[in-house]
Amino acid sequence: MSFARCQLLCAVLLTLFSMSCQAQCPTNGLAFIVNKGNATEGLSMAQLRRLLLGDLRNWPDKKTVALITPNQQSPEFKCVLSAVVRMSDSEYHRFIASMGFRGEEPLQVYLSDSGPAAAKMVSATPGGIAIIQAGAIPAISGSVRVLRINGKQPGEAGYPL
């Protein structure tokens, strides 16, 4: 196979792989919500990745981060893994499981089954941050605050999730 044909084949495979990763994402997008008492207004994608990998364990006000996620087999969680963490399910689970072997404290991770349930958990947890579908924001907006990601709110042009 010629070098040019190999490059073309690699480009096609990469495109198909990225399309399959994006296909897991909800059509109305995702949002990250925090407790109203959290002074953080937004995060960059890099900061969000570090938070999800446990590299950022405390908010600027020193409260411990508590990650509230949907079921780890849900489209929302899979979307976050592919778009933010850039790992597969198995890679992420191995990474989190190996934290103890590296001498690190495990992440505080809690599961919620819906946007409203996640909002209740975030409201009750000063350091809480949750992943929800952006479509759930109107029903919960009074109890939590939606973070900007890369300076954009969900629904704004250029919002990355």
LODREN-184140 format. One record per residue (C-alpha): residue in one letter; x, y, z. Coordinates in pm, whole numbers, padded with zeros to 5 digits. Example, Ala and Ser with C-alpha at 12.3 -4.5 7.8 and 13.67 -1.06 7.14 Angstrom:
REM residues 2
<rec 'A' <01230 -00450 00780>>
<rec 'S' <01367 -00106 00714>>
***
This chain:
REM residues 161
<rec 'M' <00000 00000 00000>>
<rec 'S' <00137 00343 -00090>>
<rec 'F' <00202 00605 00174>>
<rec 'A' <-00074 00830 00037>>
<rec 'R' <-00330 00546 00048>>
<rec 'C' <-00224 00464 00405>>
<rec 'Q' <-00269 00829 00507>>
<rec 'L' <-00616 00834 00347>>
<rec 'L' <-00716 00511 00522>>
<rec 'C' <-00593 00647 00857>>
<rec 'A' <-00789 00970 00805>>
<rec 'V' <-01108 00778 00724>>
<rec 'L' <-01068 00551 01029>>
<rec 'L' <-01000 00850 01255>>
<rec 'T' <-01310 01026 01123>>
<rec 'L' <-01526 00719 01179>>
<rec 'F' <-01386 00676 01531>>
<rec 'S' <-01450 01040 01623>>
<rec 'M' <-01804 01019 01480>>
<rec 'S' <-01875 00711 01692>>
<rec 'C' <-01749 00891 02003>>
<rec 'Q' <-01964 01196 01931>>
<rec 'A' <-02268 00977 01856>>
<rec 'Q' <-02280 00891 02226>>
<rec 'C' <-02338 01254 02325>>
<rec 'P' <-02693 01373 02395>>
<rec 'T' <-02833 01593 02119>>
<rec 'N' <-02911 01882 02356>>
<rec 'G' <-02560 01876 02502>>
<rec 'L' <-02422 01848 02853>>
<rec 'A' <-02379 02090 03138>>
<rec 'F' <-02182 02094 03461>>
<rec 'I' <-02357 02230 03768>>
<rec 'V' <-02217 02331 04106>>
<rec 'N' <-02349 02433 04446>>
<rec 'K' <-02468 02796 04457>>
<rec 'G' <-02211 02865 04729>>
<rec 'N' <-01925 02770 04497>>
<rec 'A' <-01751 03088 04378>>
<rec 'T' <-01619 02922 04060>>
<rec 'E' <-01794 03065 03754>>
<rec 'G' <-01640 02841 03491>>
<rec 'L' <-01370 02596 03392>>
<rec 'S' <-01161 02542 03083>>
<rec 'M' <-01178 02201 02916>>
<rec 'A' <-00826 02135 03050>>
<rec 'Q' <-00933 02218 03407>>
<rec 'L' <-01244 02002 03367>>
<rec 'R' <-01029 01712 03249>>
<rec 'R' <-00793 01754 03545>>
<rec 'L' <-01093 01760 03780>>
<rec 'L' <-01240 01441 03630>>
<rec 'L' <-00903 01267 03654>>
<rec 'G' <-00860 01366 04018>>
<rec 'D' <-00571 01606 03957>>
<rec 'L' <-00783 01892 04096>>
<rec 'R' <-00919 01782 04433>>
<rec 'N' <-01020 02116 04585>>
<rec 'W' <-01202 02424 04468>>
<rec 'P' <-01027 02762 04512>>
<rec 'D' <-01218 02809 04841>>
<rec 'K' <-01059 02480 04965>>
<rec 'K' <-01382 02276 04955>>
<rec 'T' <-01324 01917 04845>>
<rec 'V' <-01452 01834 04497>>
<rec 'A' <-01730 01574 04498>>
<rec 'L' <-01809 01444 04149>>
<rec 'I' <-02171 01349 04086>>
<rec 'T' <-02214 01152 03767>>
<rec 'P' <-02488 00972 03583>>
<rec 'N' <-02464 00595 03547>>
<rec 'Q' <-02128 00514 03398>>
<rec 'Q' <-02297 00331 03108>>
<rec 'S' <-02511 00637 03024>>
<rec 'P' <-02464 00841 02706>>
<rec 'E' <-02380 01145 02923>>
<rec 'F' <-02092 00974 03101>>
<rec 'K' <-01961 00816 02781>>
<rec 'C' <-01973 01157 02613>>
<rec 'V' <-01767 01310 02895>>
<rec 'L' <-01515 01028 02871>>
<rec 'S' <-01469 01075 02497>>
<rec 'A' <-01497 01455 02473>>
<rec 'V' <-01328 01568 02795>>
<rec 'V' <-01123 01289 02950>>
<rec 'R' <-01029 01134 02613>>
<rec 'M' <-01029 00780 02750>>
<rec 'S' <-01237 00471 02693>>
<rec 'D' <-01451 00323 02971>>
<rec 'S' <-01192 00060 03053>>
<rec 'E' <-00902 00307 03046>>
<rec 'Y' <-01082 00545 03281>>
<rec 'H' <-01182 00270 03524>>
<rec 'R' <-00824 00135 03529>>
<rec 'F' <-00694 00487 03588>>
<rec 'I' <-00933 00551 03879>>
<rec 'A' <-00872 00205 04029>>
<rec 'S' <-00497 00255 04015>>
<rec 'M' <-00514 00573 04228>>
<rec 'G' <-00476 00366 04545>>
<rec 'F' <-00169 00194 04403>>
<rec 'R' <-00018 00534 04329>>
<rec 'G' <-00077 00637 04690>>
<rec 'E' <-00354 00881 04601>>
<rec 'E' <-00689 00918 04772>>
<rec 'P' <-00972 00788 04555>>
<rec 'L' <-01203 01042 04398>>
<rec 'Q' <-01529 01115 04577>>
<rec 'V' <-01773 00998 04311>>
<rec 'Y' <-02149 00969 04362>>
<rec 'L' <-02410 00844 04116>>
<rec 'S' <-02738 01015 04031>>
<rec 'D' <-03013 00887 03806>>
<rec 'S' <-03142 01221 03670>>
<rec 'G' <-03072 01592 03640>>
<rec 'P' <-03308 01683 03926>>
<rec 'A' <-03151 01415 04150>>
<rec 'A' <-02804 01546 04065>>
<rec 'A' <-02917 01902 04144>>
<rec 'K' <-03042 01792 04487>>
<rec 'M' <-02711 01622 04558>>
<rec 'V' <-02513 01928 04442>>
<rec 'S' <-02733 02158 04654>>
<rec 'A' <-02655 01947 04960>>
<rec 'T' <-02282 01913 04884>>
<rec 'P' <-02076 02237 04905>>
<rec 'G' <-01798 02096 04680>>
<rec 'G' <-02032 01908 04447>>
<rec 'I' <-02013 01920 04070>>
<rec 'A' <-02250 01719 03851>>
<rec 'I' <-02280 01620 03488>>
<rec 'I' <-02632 01664 03351>>
<rec 'Q' <-02808 01694 03018>>
<rec 'A' <-02837 02061 02924>>
<rec 'G' <-03211 02010 02865>>
<rec 'A' <-03257 01960 03242>>
<rec 'I' <-03128 02311 03326>>
<rec 'P' <-03467 02494 03323>>
<rec 'A' <-03613 02255 03583>>
<rec 'I' <-03323 02295 03827>>
<rec 'S' <-03176 02639 03761>>
<rec 'G' <-03295 02791 04089>>
<rec 'S' <-03114 02542 04310>>
<rec 'V' <-02769 02526 04147>>
<rec 'R' <-02541 02723 03918>>
<rec 'V' <-02437 02618 03568>>
<rec 'L' <-02064 02647 03500>>
<rec 'R' <-01925 02811 03191>>
<rec 'I' <-01694 02582 02995>>
<rec 'N' <-01425 02764 02798>>
<rec 'G' <-01614 03085 02875>>
<rec 'K' <-01943 02966 02721>>
<rec 'Q' <-02277 02862 02868>>
<rec 'P' <-02467 02561 02729>>
<rec 'G' <-02652 02666 02415>>
<rec 'E' <-02409 02947 02326>>
<rec 'A' <-02219 02924 02001>>
<rec 'G' <-01884 02759 02062>>
<rec 'Y' <-01990 02571 02378>>
<rec 'P' <-01774 02255 02366>>
<rec 'L' <-02022 02003 02505>>
***
